[in-house]
Amino acid sequence: MQSLLLNTIGSLRVESTSEPVPKTGEVLLQVSHCAVCRTDAKIWKYGHRDLVLPRIPGHEICGKISGSAKRYVVWPGIACGKCAQCIRGSENLCRKMRIIGFHEDGGFAEFTAVPEKSLIAVPDDLPAHLACMAEPMACAVNGLEQAGAGEGERVLIFGAGPVGLMLALAVRSMGAVPFIREINPRRIEQVRGFLDRAEIRIAAEASELEFDRAVNAAPDAATMTQGFSRLKPGGVFCLFSGLIQEAPVAVSTVNRLHYRQLRLVGAYGCTRLQMVKALGILTDHADILALLIQGRISLDRVPAVLPKLLAGESLKYIIELDATGLLYRNG
């Protein structure tokens, strides 16, 4: 089969590899679509704490079991199922977690072997090229659930990249009111159609407002300080995106948490149930989410788009596959 193999950091190329043999509890999934995200670009350029090389990346997967017409997305975690976190439904926090595309080979290939229990059926009316965005949308759902966002509340989101926009759409779907804070005017113009269709306001145009919740979908440490300053008393800041530089916290910021009784929560990954919820959001807002797709590309074009993703210059690219591993043409 044709696969996009990361042999060493910075070296990603299409190669012929053996078709995976499913282990006990696994199935062989024929990949139809796999989204490329900024994390894929990061592991290509810099590596990752969970990455084991050589590796076929790709964790935003949609496909079919061979011989079946039923479509599935894949919850990319492989949890133990026995620890306290797994038992209480927080399997994303399992300490024995393994992740498809990091510890195990992923969806940048014609076929991938995945746990059968990780498969989630795709609604019949949701196109596969949109369904493969279920995992990042589920991460957005997790962030909002950790923040405790509720109907009618104002939610400030830092960053107008694909996940920031999915967060905003998830906020809208739950009856809350999303606002986007983005420092790059070119990005705002790039996503203007999405913002208008989804009725998402720009935070800079509402400078007088305070917010019930704030979420960072950008790795800049300044988002924390700015977020705390925009929250109502009793508000919540969700650290959704990890920070990429040291983030010394000023005493004035700490005191703001103290005197205004603010809360700071973290959010990491998603659960299988949150992916089910994400598919519902994707189905309800398919026309709007299609505006996030920068291009539907063949497997061999992925290395060329990774620098654009890493630089934050583009939105989502979706790999489409067929029997050659290069371009899927059958819907």
Beta strands, then each sheet from edge to edge (+ up, - down):
strand 1: 2-8
strand 2: 11-16
strand 3: 26-36
strand 4: 60-65
strand 5: 71-74
strand 6: 77-78
strand 7: 98-99
strand 8: 111-115
strand 9: 119-121
strand 10: 154-158
strand 11: 177-181
strand 12: 201-202
strand 13: 211-216
strand 14: 231-239
strand 15: 263-266
strand 16: 293-297
strand 17: 316-320
sheet 1: 1+ 2-
sheet 2: 8+ 3- 4+ 5- 9+
sheet 3: 8+ 3- 17+ 16+
sheet 4: 6+ 7-
sheet 5: 12+ 11+ 10+ 13+ 14+ 15+
end
